[in-house]
């Protein structure tokens, strides 16, 4: 009996050590396309939400036929396209018809005319024309120079966003956007592009929105307005703010500003960027924040369609004292270095590197993305002007350049990285002095990058109209506006920040601004990057700056050293196998004694 018991224990020990220490491998999935078919009355749901495989130039009609079968779809061919009359035997009611929705918004073209986009959610619904079964929202798109561009009510189902409404109404080819980890910025609508002084502003029921278009879920009866405005125009219902000379900001003023903005943040929902800022500012993060993240990760089974979601969760979890290597049984760090990071342009690569370096996580040489690959990918995509663009194109933008420089900061002393960083900083300096930084969020991104690099955002390179000596009084007359004083100028009396002027704070701008302020405070204190967030239960590790990264196409004999990839998991397996061997030997000895 004892022998059998010992045998069972040995087997269980081996099983636990070999399988128990390996968490499920989690990879960031690509966006999935889904289709749903809903009848009416007794027919009910004919096809529940089902994934389908995207193919180039696939139409919504193609997706339907591929899902239910060609013999299950009947239609009438007209000169303008196909009109669906029956799906899976449902049709023929003179008061009802088949329509389809794109991401919750009723389509404005026929199913055979709409080209499926990555991540689309299609829904074919059999609706009764005499029954108001859906909600409606009014979309207004206007330009002050030409008046209304679009003004129409559209039906919707589920919870689409204001951005979904805009894209479906005007067509995805007429709405150009840039995706950032903090949200989506609208670059152009119907060929009218945002510039350094003109932009598309979102209004909800006549009031300026405090979230981005991709963050607002429309409600029945809403009026969603996109207006092309100038930075010199007054916000609706407000007077144009006036500004004079901006004085330099003292260390004490930075502290006060941070205290005020963190008080404002406490009255709103805490997101990942706010959590990082609170942590680095020495403030308290509500316990509910980490618990809410755990619920989301458990619900999503550690898988997110956007890898940038995984990356920001890693930072937020670290800030709140959690361990992203094992959060609800999932390894989010592994999901990053084995994920599809280029799916979201340079953002996925940039914040992937930031997340891996935040706690100096170990990355195996077999990983899809090693640090070496990440750094080299960013360097390869630098433009000739020294900047970077989100999509890897030739037109650099300030926000992406700031983010990339923050990611490259730990490698600034390496020979092949030093010059690209200097070129990037020169690009930012030139753009700032030329007046191209025109909002608080962009200013904050620059401050985050410069602080991580150890560069003073209030220094000469980022100060316009330098102070000139007054020969009469022999005193300095300050007319200088540096990047920090510019950022602080957007802070309102409630502690929050607005995007481009005015006294109405919004959560988007505030989340960016607080990161910039805290980054600058860390710079003044000599504490390094905003994104240095070591695991609380982890011993100090070798500083990232000491980890060489191999140059692209390097001819150096033997190359340069790679990070140490030894893990606790490997050690546990060795110990487990050793204990297993000891157990087996002991069994043999006991058996011989009995014999």
C-alpha positions in Angstrom: 0.0 0.0 0.0 2.8 2.4 0.9 4.6 1.6 -2.3 1.5 2.3 -4.4 0.9 5.5 -2.5 4.5 6.7 -3.1 4.1 5.8 -6.8 1.0 7.9 -7.1 2.7 10.8 -5.3 5.7 10.6 -7.6 3.4 10.6 -10.7 1.3 13.5 -9.4 4.5 15.5 -8.5 5.9 15.0 -12.0 2.6 15.9 -13.7 2.2 19.0 -11.5 5.7 20.2 -12.2 5.7 19.6 -15.9 2.2 20.8 -16.7 1.3 23.0 -13.7 4.1 25.6 -14.2 3.2 26.2 -17.8 0.4 28.8 -18.1 -1.8 28.7 -21.3 0.0 30.4 -24.2 -1.9 33.5 -25.0 -1.6 35.3 -28.3 -3.2 38.5 -29.3 -5.8 37.6 -32.0 -6.5 39.5 -35.2 -9.8 41.3 -35.4 -12.5 38.8 -36.2 -15.3 39.2 -38.7 -18.8 38.0 -37.6 -22.2 37.5 -39.2 -25.6 37.2 -37.6 -29.0 36.4 -39.3 -32.2 37.3 -37.4 -35.7 36.6 -38.6 -38.9 37.9 -37.1 -41.8 36.4 -35.2 -41.6 32.6 -34.9 -38.5 32.3 -37.0 -36.3 34.1 -34.4 -32.5 34.0 -34.8 -31.5 31.9 -37.8 -27.7 32.2 -37.4 -26.2 33.2 -34.1 -23.0 35.3 -34.2 -20.6 33.3 -36.3 -17.1 34.1 -37.4 -16.3 34.0 -41.1 -13.0 34.1 -42.9 -12.3 37.5 -44.6 -11.2 37.4 -48.2 -10.0 40.3 -50.3 -12.8 42.2 -52.0 -15.4 40.1 -50.2 -18.9 41.7 -50.1 -21.4 41.4 -47.3 -23.5 39.3 -49.7 -20.6 36.9 -50.3 -20.2 36.6 -46.5 -23.9 35.7 -46.2 -23.8 33.1 -48.9 -20.6 31.5 -47.6 -22.2 31.2 -44.1 -25.7 29.9 -44.9 -25.2 28.3 -48.3 -26.0 29.6 -51.8 -29.3 27.7 -51.9 -30.5 29.4 -48.7 -30.4 32.9 -50.2 -33.0 34.2 -52.7 -32.8 37.6 -54.3 -34.0 39.7 -57.2 -31.5 41.3 -59.5 -32.0 44.9 -60.3 -29.8 47.4 -62.3 -28.5 48.8 -59.0 -27.7 45.4 -57.5 -29.2 42.5 -55.6 -32.2 42.8 -53.3 -32.5 39.9 -50.9 -36.0 38.4 -50.7 -35.4 35.3 -48.6 -32.8 33.8 -46.3 -33.1 30.2 -45.0 -36.8 30.2 -46.1 -37.8 33.4 -44.3 -39.3 36.0 -46.6 -42.3 36.9 -48.7 -44.1 39.1 -46.1 -45.3 42.1 -48.0 -44.8 44.4 -44.9 -41.3 43.0 -44.2 -38.0 43.1 -45.9 -34.3 42.0 -45.3 -31.8 44.7 -44.4 -28.4 44.5 -43.0 -26.3 46.4 -40.4 -22.6 47.1 -40.4 -21.2 47.3 -36.9 -24.6 48.0 -35.6 -25.5 50.8 -38.1 -28.0 50.2 -40.9 -26.1 50.0 -44.2 -26.6 52.7 -46.7 -25.7 50.5 -49.7 -26.8 47.0 -50.8 -25.2 43.9 -49.4 -23.5 43.1 -52.7 -22.0 46.6 -52.9 -20.4 46.8 -49.5 -16.8 45.6 -49.2 -16.2 43.8 -45.9 -13.5 45.5 -43.7 -11.3 43.8 -41.1 -13.2 43.3 -37.9 -16.7 44.0 -39.3 -19.8 42.7 -37.5 -22.5 42.1 -40.0 -26.1 41.5 -39.1 -28.9 40.6 -41.5 -32.3 41.4 -40.0 -35.9 40.7 -41.3 -37.8 43.8 -40.2 -41.4 44.8 -40.4 -41.8 48.3 -42.0 -44.8 49.0 -39.8 -43.0 48.3 -36.5 -40.3 50.6 -35.2 -38.0 47.9 -33.8 -34.7 49.8 -34.0 -33.3 53.0 -32.5 -32.3 56.0 -34.5 -29.6 58.7 -34.3 -29.1 61.8 -36.4 -25.7 62.3 -38.0 -24.5 65.8 -38.9 -21.3 66.5 -40.7 -20.5 70.2 -41.4 -17.8 72.6 -42.5 -18.3 76.3 -41.7 -17.2 77.2 -45.2 -19.6 75.0 -47.1 -22.3 74.3 -44.5 -23.8 70.8 -44.0 -22.0 68.0 -45.7 -24.3 65.3 -44.3 -27.5 65.4 -42.2 -29.6 62.3 -41.9 -31.2 60.0 -39.4 -29.8 56.4 -39.3 -31.2 53.3 -37.6 -29.0 51.2 -35.4 -29.0 48.2 -33.2 -26.8 47.1 -30.2 -24.3 49.6 -29.1 -22.3 51.1 -32.0 -20.1 54.1 -31.5 -20.2 57.6 -33.0 -17.2 56.6 -35.2 -19.2 53.5 -36.5 -22.1 55.9 -37.4 -19.8 58.2 -39.3 -18.0 55.5 -41.2 -21.1 53.5 -42.3 -22.9 56.7 -43.3 -20.1 58.2 -45.4 -18.2 55.1 -46.4 -14.9 53.9 -44.8 -12.9 55.2 -47.8 -14.2 58.7 -47.0 -13.2 58.7 -43.3 -9.5 58.4 -42.6 -8.3 57.9 -39.0 -5.2 57.2 -37.0 -5.3 54.7 -34.2 -3.4 55.4 -31.0 -3.3 53.3 -27.8 -5.5 55.9 -26.2 -8.0 56.0 -29.0 -8.7 57.0 -32.6 -8.1 60.5 -34.1 -10.0 61.6 -37.2 -7.5 62.7 -39.9 -10.0 63.4 -42.7 -13.7 63.4 -43.6 -14.7 63.5 -47.3 -11.2 64.7 -48.2 -11.2 67.6 -45.7 -8.1 66.9 -43.6 -7.2 68.0 -40.1 -4.1 70.2 -39.9 -2.1 71.9 -37.2 -4.7 74.6 -36.9 -7.9 72.9 -38.2 -9.5 69.7 -36.8 -12.7 67.7 -36.7 -14.6 68.2 -33.4 -17.3 65.9 -32.1 -20.4 67.2 -30.5 -23.1 65.1 -28.7 -26.5 66.7 -28.7 -24.9 70.1 -29.1 -22.2 69.8 -26.5 -18.5 69.1 -27.1 -17.8 65.4 -26.4 -15.4 64.5 -23.5 -14.5 61.2 -25.2 -13.3 60.3 -28.7 -15.7 59.2 -31.4 -14.7 55.6 -30.9 -15.4 55.8 -27.2 -19.0 57.2 -27.3 -21.8 54.6 -27.7 -24.7 56.3 -29.4 -28.2 56.3 -27.8 -31.7 56.5 -29.3 -32.5 60.1 -30.3 -28.9 61.3 -30.2 -27.7 64.0 -32.5 -24.0 63.2 -33.4 -22.2 66.2 -35.0 -18.8 66.3 -36.6 -17.7 69.9 -37.2 -14.6 71.1 -39.0 -13.2 73.9 -36.8 -10.1 76.1 -36.4 -8.1 76.4 -33.2 -8.9 80.1 -33.4 -12.7 79.4 -33.3 -14.6 79.6 -30.0 -16.1 76.4 -28.7 -19.9 76.5 -29.0 -21.3 78.5 -26.2 -17.9 79.8 -25.1 -15.8 82.9 -25.7 -12.5 82.6 -27.4 -9.9 82.3 -24.7 -7.1 84.8 -24.7 -3.5 84.0 -23.6 -0.6 86.2 -22.8 3.0 85.4 -22.0 3.4 82.1 -20.3 5.8 82.1 -17.3 8.1 79.2 -16.6 6.7 76.5 -14.4 8.4 75.9 -11.1 8.9 72.5 -9.4 6.3 73.5 -6.8 3.8 74.4 -9.5 4.3 71.0 -11.2 3.6 69.3 -7.9 0.5 71.4 -7.3 -0.7 70.8 -10.9 -0.3 67.0 -10.4 -2.2 67.2 -7.1 -5.0 69.0 -8.8 -5.2 66.7 -11.8 -5.1 63.5 -9.7 -7.9 64.9 -7.6 -9.9 65.4 -10.8 -9.0 61.8 -12.0 -10.3 60.4 -8.7 -13.8 61.6 -9.6 -13.8 59.7 -12.9 -13.2 56.1 -14.0 -9.5 55.0 -13.6 -8.0 53.6 -16.8 -4.6 52.1 -17.4 -2.9 55.5 -18.2 -4.3 57.1 -15.1 -3.2 54.1 -13.0 0.4 54.4 -14.3 0.4 58.1 -13.5 -1.1 57.7 -10.0 1.5 55.0 -9.2 4.4 57.1 -10.4 3.1 60.2 -8.6 2.9 58.3 -5.3 -0.8 58.4 -5.2 -3.3 55.6 -4.2 -4.8 53.5 -6.9 -8.3 52.2 -5.9 -8.3 48.5 -5.2 -11.3 48.1 -7.5 -9.1 49.0 -10.4 -7.1 45.8 -10.4 -10.2 43.7 -9.5 -12.0 45.1 -12.6 -9.0 44.2 -14.8 -9.0 40.7 -13.5 -12.7 40.4 -14.4 -12.1 41.6 -17.9 -9.1 39.3 -18.4 -11.1 36.3 -17.1 -14.1 37.1 -19.2 -11.9 37.5 -22.3 -9.8 34.5 -21.4 -6.7 36.6 -21.7 -7.3 37.3 -25.4 -7.8 40.7 -26.9 -8.4 41.6 -30.5 -6.0 44.6 -30.2 -2.5 43.9 -29.0 -2.3 47.4 -27.7 -5.1 46.4 -25.2 -2.8 43.7 -23.9 0.1 46.0 -23.7 -1.7 48.7 -21.7 -3.1 46.1 -19.4 0.4 44.9 -18.6 1.3 48.5 -17.6 -1.8 49.0 -15.6 -1.5 45.7 -13.8 2.1 46.5 -12.8 1.1 49.9 -11.6 -1.6 48.4 -9.4 0.9 45.8 -7.9 -0.3 42.8 -10.0 1.7 40.3 -12.0 0.9 40.2 -15.7 3.0 37.0 -16.0 0.2 35.3 -14.3 -3.0 37.2 -14.0 -6.1 35.0 -13.6 -4.0 32.2 -15.0 -2.9 34.1 -18.2 0.5 35.3 -19.2 -0.1 38.7 -20.9 3.7 39.3 -21.4 4.0 36.1 -23.5 1.0 37.3 -25.5 3.0 40.4 -26.4 6.3 38.9 -27.5 4.5 36.2 -29.4 1.7 38.5 -30.7 1.0 40.1 -34.1 2.4 43.4 -33.1 2.4 45.0 -36.6 -1.3 44.6 -36.9 -1.7 48.0 -35.4 1.1 49.7 -37.3 4.0 51.1 -35.2 1.8 51.4 -32.1 1.7 47.7 -31.5 5.5 47.5 -31.8 6.2 50.7 -29.8 4.0 49.8 -26.8 5.1 46.2 -27.0 8.7 47.3 -26.4 7.5 49.6 -23.7 5.6 46.9 -21.9 8.4 44.3 -22.1 10.9 46.9 -20.8 8.6 48.2 -18.0 9.6 45.5 -15.6 12.5 44.2 -17.7 10.6 41.0 -18.5 12.6 38.1 -19.8 12.0 37.3 -23.5 13.2 34.0 -24.9 15.3 33.9 -28.1 12.6 31.8 -29.7 10.0 34.6 -29.3 8.3 36.0 -32.3 9.4 39.5 -31.2 12.7 39.8 -29.3 13.8 43.2 -28.1 16.4 43.2 -30.9 13.6 42.8 -33.5 11.4 45.4 -31.9 14.2 48.0 -31.7 15.4 47.3 -35.3 11.8 47.5 -36.6 11.4 51.0 -35.1 14.7 52.2 -36.5 14.0 50.8 -39.9 10.7 52.8 -40.0 12.2 56.2 -39.2 11.6 58.8 -41.8 14.3 61.0 -43.4 13.1 64.0 -41.3 13.8 62.1 -38.1 10.2 61.4 -37.2 7.9 58.4 -37.4 4.4 57.8 -38.7 1.8 55.4 -37.2 1.5 53.4 -40.5 5.1 53.4 -41.3 4.5 56.0 -44.1 6.7 58.9 -45.1 4.7 61.6 -43.4 5.8 61.9 -39.8 3.5 62.9 -37.0 4.4 64.3 -33.6 2.5 61.8 -31.4 3.9 58.7 -33.0 7.4 60.2 -32.9 7.1 60.9 -29.2 5.8 57.4 -28.4 8.6 55.7 -30.4 11.3 57.8 -28.7 9.9 56.9 -25.3 10.2 53.2 -26.3 13.8 53.7 -27.6 14.9 55.6 -24.5 16.3 52.6 -22.6 18.7 52.0 -25.6 19.8 55.6 -26.0 23.5 54.8 -25.2 23.8 52.2 -27.9 25.8 53.4 -30.9 23.3 52.5 -33.6 20.3 53.9 -31.6 21.9 57.2 -30.4 21.9 59.0 -33.7 18.3 58.1 -34.7 17.1 59.3 -31.2 19.0 62.6 -31.8 17.3 63.0 -35.2 13.9 62.3 -33.6 14.4 64.9 -30.9 15.6 67.5 -33.5 12.4 66.8 -35.4 10.3 67.4 -32.3 12.2 70.6 -31.5 11.8 72.0 -35.0 8.1 71.2 -35.0 7.5 72.7 -31.6 9.3 75.9 -32.4 7.3 76.2 -35.7 4.1 76.1 -33.7 3.0 72.6 -34.9 2.2 71.4 -31.4 -1.3 72.7 -31.0 -3.0 70.6 -28.3 -2.4 69.3 -24.8 -2.3 65.6 -25.8 0.5 66.0 -28.3 2.4 68.2 -25.9 2.1 65.5 -23.2 3.4 62.8 -25.6 6.5 64.9 -26.3 7.1 65.5 -22.5 6.8 61.8 -21.8 9.5 61.0 -24.5 11.9 63.8 -23.6 11.7 63.0 -19.8 12.4 59.3 -20.5 15.4 60.4 -22.6 16.6 62.7 -19.8 16.0 65.9 -21.8 14.4 69.0 -20.1 11.1 69.9 -21.8 11.6 73.4 -20.5 15.1 73.6 -21.9 16.3 75.8 -24.9 15.5 73.2 -27.5 11.8 73.3 -26.5 11.4 77.0 -25.7 10.0 79.5 -28.1 10.8 83.3 -27.9 13.7 83.0 -25.5 13.9 85.6 -22.7 15.7 88.7 -23.7 17.7 91.0 -21.4 16.3 94.4 -20.6 19.2 96.9 -21.0 17.4 99.6 -19.0 16.6 97.6 -15.8 19.3 95.0 -16.3 16.6 92.3 -15.6 15.4 89.5 -17.8 12.0 90.0 -19.5 10.4 86.6 -19.8 8.4 86.1 -23.0 9.4 82.5 -23.2 6.9 79.6 -23.7 8.4 76.2 -23.1 6.8 72.9 -23.6 6.0 72.4 -20.0 4.4 75.9 -19.5 2.4 75.2 -22.7 1.1 71.9 -21.4 0.1 73.4 -18.0 -1.7 76.2 -19.8 -4.5 73.7 -20.8 -5.3 72.8 -17.1 -8.7 74.1 -15.9 -9.9 75.2 -12.5 -11.3 71.7 -11.8 -7.9 70.2 -12.2 -8.6 68.5 -15.6 -7.3 69.3 -19.0 -8.9 70.3 -22.3 -7.6 69.4 -25.7 -7.2 72.6 -27.6 -8.4 75.5 -25.4 -11.5 76.3 -23.3 -12.6 75.6 -19.8 -14.3 72.2 -20.3 -12.1 69.3 -19.2 -12.3 66.0 -20.8 -11.1 62.5 -19.7 -9.1 61.9 -22.9 -7.0 65.0 -22.7 -6.6 64.7 -18.9 -5.3 61.1 -19.2 -2.6 62.2 -21.6 -1.7 65.4 -19.7 -1.3 63.7 -16.3 1.2 61.3 -17.9 3.2 64.3 -19.2 3.2 66.1 -15.8 4.2 63.0 -13.9 6.9 62.2 -16.4 8.4 65.7 -16.0 8.3 65.4 -12.2 10.2 62.1 -12.5 12.7 63.8 -14.7 13.2 66.6 -12.1 13.7 63.9 -9.4 16.1 61.9 -11.6 13.9 58.8 -11.4 13.8 57.9 -15.1 10.9 56.9 -17.4 7.2 57.0 -16.6 7.1 53.4 -17.8 9.6 51.9 -15.3 7.2 49.7 -13.3 9.1 46.8 -11.7 7.2 43.8 -10.3 6.7 44.4 -6.6 7.6 40.9 -5.7 10.7 40.7 -8.0 14.3 41.3 -7.0 16.0 44.2 -8.8 17.2 43.2 -12.2 20.0 44.4 -14.5 19.1 47.8 -15.9 17.8 47.7 -19.4 20.4 50.2 -20.6 23.1 47.6 -20.1 21.4 45.1 -22.5 23.0 45.6 -25.9 20.8 45.3 -29.0 22.4 44.0 -32.2 22.5 46.4 -35.1 20.7 45.6 -38.3 23.0 43.8 -40.7 25.8 43.9 -38.2 29.1 42.4 -39.3 30.6 42.2 -35.8 32.1 38.8 -35.2 29.8 36.8 -33.0 27.3 39.7 -32.7 26.4 41.2 -29.3 25.0 39.6 -26.2 21.3 39.0 -25.9 19.2 39.3 -22.7 19.4 36.4 -20.3 16.5 34.1 -21.0 16.7 31.7 -18.0 13.4 31.4 -16.2 12.1 30.2 -12.9 10.0 27.7 -14.9 13.1 26.0 -16.2 14.5 25.8 -12.6 11.3 24.3 -11.3 11.2 21.6 -13.9 14.8 20.6 -13.1 14.0 20.5 -9.4 10.8 18.5 -10.1 12.6 15.9 -12.2 15.3 15.6 -9.5 12.7 15.0 -6.8 11.0 12.4 -9.1 14.3 10.5 -9.5 14.8 10.6 -5.7 11.3 9.2 -5.3 11.9 6.4 -7.8 15.3 5.4 -6.2 13.6 5.4 -2.7 10.9 3.0 -4.0 13.5 0.6 -5.5 15.5 0.6 -2.2 12.3 0.0 -0.1 11.2 -2.8 -2.5 14.7 -4.5 -2.1 14.5 -4.3 1.7 11.1 -6.0 1.7 12.4 -8.7 -0.7 
